[in-house]
Amino acid sequence: MIVPVGAWLTGSFELKSNIDLHLERGAMILFTTDHAQYKTIETYDGRTLTVPPISGNDLENIAITGEGVVDGGGESWRPVKKEKMTAAQWKDLLAAGGVLNKEENIWWPSREAMEGKEKRPVLVQFNRCKRVLLQGVTLRNSPMYVFAPNNCTDLTMDHVTIFNEWWAQNGDGIDIGSSRNVVIYRCTVSAGDDGICMKSGGRSEDGQAALQNVIIAGCNVYHAHGGFVTGSNTNGGMHRIFVRDCNFIGTDVGLRFKSSMGRGGLVDSIFVQDIYMRDIVHEAVLFDTYYENIPAGYVHIRKTGTPGNLTRFPKVSNDGPSDNEPVVPRDPNKPAPTDKIPQFRDFYLSRIYCNGAHTAISITGLPQMPVSGIWFDTVLISSDKGLVASQAKGINLHDVKLVTKESPAYQPDSTAEIHVR
């Protein structure tokens, strides 16, 4: 199926097996901003979801190729937070129309979008598909995540460009969910949330990790909450992920490994090497097992007081709900769930370089499940703070140099076991 040069306005559609949707250079698919043109489905738990603009279920041999552009019309779906705008930008946004929430700190393009906020679709989503190829195309301006395959096998992304505005709420670039045999090669991502992210929910039928055998190589990530990310859904397990020769420039976090009680599982055999980072806003490398999926209006108090608690503030958090799941703020008087415990172990990070970050390395495990077996080899990071660690065992540092403004460079607490070799 060839899309020729031109701008083509359409509603949502589903691919079929043995189809290559090929966009010639100069071709642009524009998805309508009329939400009535999108089908909806009812879920088993009574929710109503919008079918993605491009979707496919239980297919084989499908592809989206070419040098054209797919534009998801996301500006008609997404909210904008006041704190992400300058005063002049916010004024112009209000003048363009739309509606505000009760607190008047979140703008929506329409009342329909605000009242149907849980219906925002992913731009491209394939479920339970085999032999999937994305090559050369640009995917941009999504209502929510850009590309989010689930339970797919033999998936390849080659020279794909992903773009969402930096303020695009829940605007993840690539979210690979519970898939196997995945290659992401020389892709470029700029996103409003996580850049290249691995998710895993539910164990596979054979009892093995739901997400495994992933190679990510030669990719560039610009604005994003994280350059390469795992989680926060890791309860299905992740195994054998290889990341190499990637550049992260200006991301909030560089390498971001996150999960939390009730959403966690075993993440192991992760190999990361030849990573080059610059101007990282927060941590160059982060292990966080207290990650919270924060609704608008809440701020996560990180590493102060009791990790993971939520406090109400007038200001809106920079982090929106990244995984599109409703979250009730944790009650500190109630015990945390005891199942689905996040377990990070056997990570190998070598030749990691970063010029500029707030914190070089931050590791936060759980008392009942410390982060363990993490190997750093040949690392050079310049940052304000160096290494902070809590509830961590078997953290091995070989040829690691942290050039920090704050001294000392290494500040693990008494629950962290650090070996410098």
Secondary structure as GFF3:
##gff-version 3
##sequence-region A 1 421
A	DSSP	beta_strand	2	3	.	.	.	ID=ss1
A	DSSP	beta_strand	6	10	.	.	.	ID=ss2
A	DSSP	beta_strand	13	14	.	.	.	ID=ss3
A	DSSP	beta_strand	19	23	.	.	.	ID=ss4
A	DSSP	beta_strand	27	31	.	.	.	ID=ss5
A	DSSP	three_ten_helix	35	37	.	.	.	ID=ss6
A	DSSP	beta_strand	40	42	.	.	.	ID=ss7
A	DSSP	beta_strand	48	50	.	.	.	ID=ss8
A	DSSP	beta_strand	54	57	.	.	.	ID=ss9
A	DSSP	beta_strand	60	66	.	.	.	ID=ss10
A	DSSP	beta_strand	69	71	.	.	.	ID=ss11
A	DSSP	three_ten_helix	74	76	.	.	.	ID=ss12
A	DSSP	beta_strand	80	81	.	.	.	ID=ss13
A	DSSP	three_ten_helix	82	84	.	.	.	ID=ss14
A	DSSP	alpha_helix	87	95	.	.	.	ID=ss15
A	DSSP	beta_strand	99	100	.	.	.	ID=ss16
A	DSSP	beta_strand	106	108	.	.	.	ID=ss17
A	DSSP	alpha_helix	111	115	.	.	.	ID=ss18
A	DSSP	three_ten_helix	117	119	.	.	.	ID=ss19
A	DSSP	beta_strand	124	127	.	.	.	ID=ss20
A	DSSP	beta_strand	130	135	.	.	.	ID=ss21
A	DSSP	beta_strand	138	140	.	.	.	ID=ss22
A	DSSP	beta_strand	153	158	.	.	.	ID=ss23
A	DSSP	beta_strand	161	163	.	.	.	ID=ss24
A	DSSP	beta_strand	174	177	.	.	.	ID=ss25
A	DSSP	beta_strand	180	185	.	.	.	ID=ss26
A	DSSP	beta_strand	188	190	.	.	.	ID=ss27
A	DSSP	beta_strand	196	199	.	.	.	ID=ss28
A	DSSP	beta_strand	211	217	.	.	.	ID=ss29
A	DSSP	beta_strand	220	221	.	.	.	ID=ss30
A	DSSP	beta_strand	226	230	.	.	.	ID=ss31
A	DSSP	beta_strand	238	249	.	.	.	ID=ss32
A	DSSP	beta_strand	253	258	.	.	.	ID=ss33
A	DSSP	beta_strand	266	278	.	.	.	ID=ss34
A	DSSP	beta_strand	283	288	.	.	.	ID=ss35
A	DSSP	beta_strand	298	300	.	.	.	ID=ss36
A	DSSP	beta_strand	310	312	.	.	.	ID=ss37
A	DSSP	beta_strand	343	355	.	.	.	ID=ss38
A	DSSP	beta_strand	359	364	.	.	.	ID=ss39
A	DSSP	beta_strand	371	383	.	.	.	ID=ss40
A	DSSP	beta_strand	385	390	.	.	.	ID=ss41
A	DSSP	beta_strand	392	404	.	.	.	ID=ss42
A	DSSP	beta_strand	410	412	.	.	.	ID=ss43
A	DSSP	beta_strand	416	420	.	.	.	ID=ss44
###
